[in-house]
Structure formats: C-alpha cells, structure tokens
Amino acid sequence: MTGPAAISVVVPVKDEAGNVGPLAREIAAALAGEPHEIIFIDDGSSDGTAAALTALKREIPSLRVLRHARNLGQSRGIRSGVHAAKGDIIVTLDGDGQNDPADIPKLLTALRADAVVGLVSGVRVKRKDTASRRIASKLGNWFRGVLLGDGATDTGCGLKAFRRQAFLDLPYFDHIHRFLIALVQRDGWKVTYVPVNHRPRLTGASKYTNFGRLLVSGQDILGVRWLQRRHRGPSGTEEL
C-alpha cells in the first residue's frame, strides 16, 4: 500500500486458519485501485490463524495483523480494528468467508453518495445458512425491530461500511456489532441498505449457537432501548 489509506477493512477472526488466505486475497482484489488497508484481528485463536495471516503479509502489502492475547469477542475485535485503522471509512466483514468481498464497492458507492449517510448495511440475499439459523435470525430481527424501531431486516449481516468517527462516537459495549444500525441512527445519521451475496462456509465451524445468541440478545436489546431513550439527538454545535 502506498500513501494514506482511505478505506480500512476490518475483519475479526477466531480459529479461521483455512479461510483467512482466500478471504484476504478477495478483499485485496475487490479494492484494487483504491487506497486501502486490510486489518485482520486474530481474537485469541488456538489454531494456525495467526501464522497464516503473518505469512500473507509478504503477499499482500496492504495487510495488517493484530492479535488479542485471549478471546474477547467479535465486537471487541471490530473495536480494536477501528481504533487502529488509518482510513476514514471502515468496512467490516465476517471472517468465515460467507460475506462476498466483491460487494464492497457497492457499499462504498452508497456511503459516498450522501454525506448524511453514516452506515451502509448489507442485506443477505438467499442466505446459505441452516433453516434453524435463518428462522432464529428472522425472529430476532423482528423482536429487535419492535423494541428498537430501527427498520432493519438483517442486523446480523457482517458486511457493513461506515464512517470511522461515527463508530468512535458510539457508547461501546460487548455485542455492540449487533446494534450498530440502531445506535448510528440514534446519533442522527442516516442508514441505507444494499442487497449482498451470501456464501456457504467452506471450512471451520461457526462460533455462535442460536441459544447463545438468544441468551445475550434480550438484555442487550433492553440496554440499547435505554440508550435510545436517554439521548436527545445531535447537538448541532457551532463556534461563534
């Protein structure tokens, strides 16, 4: 990478040694010609993920590798990547290869089209997940929509593009990645949606279960609802 990074792609991964190579190459190809950096955060993997990423740095000059000493979760991985990022625009993807990097330019176009857009979220078309996961996701999105009123239909899609400062202005908590849409709206930004491809996982195993997500989502939704009700919107401050 030469010059400053306009775009920082942030990918948190945990035990994804078989996926990081193909995914990093696809991201680099999707952003060819754009000033960018690719930041993988190894979230305390116990397999060969860190070694695979380190070896890739010789092949992909725009690649940076961060590592958590222990597993801290997807939200903390995203936060570490955003804090380390040099770009003003952040793109996030899941590390399992199910998000298609070829969709990144579509999200960037939508984000750049309007200065009041703070976040562009992918909406997965023809999801390649099990029936139980699709049903659980649909119910979860419905429940969140009723309580938070964010209008989102696929908050679980990891493929998002947003302005770095918009993220840094948010109150942080673990699992925040599931509520970025509602919280960015809370700060006065517009959120738009782009249909994106979804692919089957080729190697490795999911780190989430339907029950595990359900267990934490209820408390998190109530917490986000509290944050919404305790916010008076953007201040519109100007210097006189």
N, C-alpha and C positions, 0 to 999 in steps of 0.2 A: 504494500500500500504506500503510495506517495501522497504527500500533502495531508491536510486535515481530513478527518472522517466526517462526512455529512450525515451518514447513516450508521448506526450501531445495531447490529443484530445480536440479540441476547438469547442464549439457549441454555437453560439449566438442564443438567443430565445426572442421572443416578443409575449406575450399572447398565450402561448402554454402549459397551465396547464395540459391538457389532454394527451399531447404527451411526456412530459419530462420523466415520470417514465418508460414507456416501452422502450423508446429510450436509456436512461442511462443504463438500465439492459442489453439491447442488446449489447451496446458498451463494457460493462464490460465482458460479455461472449465472445465476439469476441477477446478480448485481454487477456484472461485468460492465465497465464503463462508468459506474457510479463511485464516487469517493465513499469508501465504507470500511468498516472493521467488523469482524465476526468474533463475538466473545462467547466462549463456552465456559460454563461454570460447573465443574465437577463437584457435585454435592455429596462428598464423602463416599464415593463409590468403593466397593470392595473387590471389583473385578479389574480388568485391564483398561478401563476407560481413560484414566489419566495418561497412561503410557501411549495409548492410541492417539490421543489428542496432541501430546507433545511431539510425537513423530510427524504429525500432519503439519506442524508449523514450518517445516522445511519446504513442504509442497505448496502451502497456501500462506503467502506473506501477510495477508490481512488478518490472520487468525491469532487471537489472544486466548490464553487458557488461565482461568482462575480455579482455585480449589478450596473448598471448605474442608477443614480438618475432620469434621463429622457431619452427618446428615442433618440438615436444618430445614429442609422442605423447599418446595417449588417457589413459594413467594419470596423466601429469603434469597434463593438463587437469583431470581429476577432482580431483586433489590440490589444485590452485590454487583450484578452486571450493569445496571443502570447507573449506579454510583461511579463505577469505573469507566463508563462509556465516555467517548470524546465527541460523539455526534449529538446534534440537536434533535434528531429523530431516532426513535427506538423502534425496532421490530422484534417481536418475540415469537418463538416457535417452540413447540414441544420437542423433546429430544428423541422421541421414539420413531421419527420419520413419517408419521401419519399426516402431518401438515406438509403441503407441497410448496417448496420454496419458489416455484415458478409463479405462484400467486402474489409474491411480494410486490412486484411493480404495480399491480392493480391497487393494492392498499396504499402505496406511496402516492399514486396519482390522486386518489380520493382525499388523502390528507393534505396534499399540497394545493388542492383546488379551492380551499376555503380556509381563511385564517381563523375562523371561529371554530373549526373542527379540531378538537383536541385528541380524539381517538377514533380509529377506524378498526372495526372488529370483523373478522371473518365469520361467515355463517356456513357451516359444513353442509355440502350437498351430497346426498347418497352416502351417509356415514357407513364406514366399514368396521363397525363395532358389533358386538353380540346384541341380540334382541333385548336381553335384560338390561344392558347398559344404555341402550337407546331409550327404553321405557323409563328407566330411572332418571336419565337426563331430561326427558320431556317433563316428567313430574316435577323435578327440581326447578326447572326453568319457569314452570307455571307458578309454583309456590313463591319463588323469588319475585316474579312479576307482580303477583297480587300484593305482596307486602312492600316492595320497593318501588313499583311503578316505573321501572326503567325502560320498558318496552322491548327488552332484549329477548330473543328467542333461542340463542345459543351462547350463553355466557361461558360455557366450558371450552370453546374453541381457543386453542393456544396461539393461533396466528392473529396477531394484532400489531398495529402501527400507531404510535402516539408520540406526542411531544415530550421530550425528556423533562422539561420543567413542570409540565402538568402532572407527571407522576411524582416528582420530588415534592410537590406541594401537598400531596395527599397525606392524611394521617396513616402511618404504617401499622399493620398488624399481620401476624401469620395468617395465611389463606386469603390475603387481600387480592390475589390474582383472580379469584372467582368473582370479585365485586368491582372491578375496575370501571365497568360501564356506569354503574350507579354512582360511584364516587366522583368520577370525572364530570358527570352531569351535575352533581351537587356543587361543583366548583364553577359552574357556569359555562362549561364547554359543550359544544355540540358533538354528538356521537353519530357516526354513519356506519353502514354495514355493506359488506361486499361478499357475494357468494364465492366460496372457495372449494377446491378439490379436497377430498379426504381419502387416505390410502390405508390399506391394511398394514398392521405391524409385521415386519419381516423376521426380526429376531428379538430375543429378550422377552420380558414379561412386564405387564402393567404394574405400577407401584400403588395403584388405588383399588379399592373394592367399593361396591355400591353401599355396603353397610358403613364402611369407614367414612365415606363422604357424607352420608346421611347423619352420622353421629355428630360431626362438627358443624354442618351447614345450619342447623336450627339456631344454635347460639350465635353464629356469625351473622345470620340474617337479622336477628334482633339487634345485634350490635350496630350493624350498618344502618338499620332503620333509626336507631337512636342518633347516629351521626347526622343523618339527613335532617332530623327534626331539630337538631341543635346548631344549625347552620343558617345564616341569614343571606347567603349568596355572595357573589363577588362584590368587593368594596368600591371599585371604580375610583380608586385614589389617584389624584394628580397633584403635582407640585406647582405651587403658585408663585 
